[in-house]
Amino acid sequence: MIDVLYFAWLRERIGAPKERVETDAATVADLVTELKGRSDAHALAFSDMSSVRVAVDQELTDMNTPLAGAREVAFFPPMTGG
């Protein structure tokens, strides 16, 4: 099981701030593919991955990051300075 957290417009589109997911995904990209299949809302939220950032266990990473041993994956839009 892995905790998946959603922030900003991803949370709004999916309709939940987080969910616990049972997955066999090897990488973040594999997890996204699984999540897209959960609902139309998930598919919409992940339709343009160029505008989504990811952190695994609270460390910024990329879509090729392995999930072995990971407890948490967070998805969020790019952050702007200010």
N, C-alpha and C positions, 0 to 999 in steps of 0.2 A: 504494500500500500504506500501511496505517496500523496502528500498534501499538495494541491495545486491552488495557487493564489492568483487572483485577478485584480488588477488595479485600473482606475480611471474608466475610459470608455469600454475596455474589455469587460470589466465587471458589469457595466450597464447593459451591454449587449447579451452577455451570458445570463444575467439576472441573479448572480450570486458572487459574494466576495471570495469564496473558496469552496473546494470540494475535495473529498478524499477519493482517490482513484486507484483501482486495482489494475496494474499494468504490467506487461511483459516488455515494454518499450526499452530498447537498448540505448537510445539517444533522445535528446530533446526533440529532434525532428520526428522521430518515430512516435513520441508522445503526442505531438501536435496532430499527426495524422490520425491517431486514435481519437483524440478529443474532437476533431472535426466531424467524426462519425457519430458523436453522441447526440447531437441535435442540430436543427437548422441554425439556432442561435450560436452554437459553437462554431459551425462552419462559417457563418458571417464574421464572427469575431476574429477568426484566424485566416480570413480570405486574403489579406495582404500582410504577409509577414515582414515586409520591408519597414513597416511602421510599428513593429513589436520588438521589445527587448526582453531578455530572459535572464533570470538569476537561478542558480542551483545552490541550495543550502546557503542562501544570502550572499553568493558571490556572482558578480556579473560574468556572463559566459556567452556561448554561442549555440547554434542549433546542433552542432556536431558533438556536443559534450555528452559523454557517457552518463547514464543514470544509475549505474551499479552502486548500491549503497546510499543513494540520495534519499533524503527524507522530505524535501520540499522543492518545488519548482514554482517560481513566480513569473508572471507575464505582465508587462506594463509598457505603455508608450514611451518613446524617447523623452528624456527629461531636458528641460531648457534651463539655462542659467538665469540669474536675475538677482 
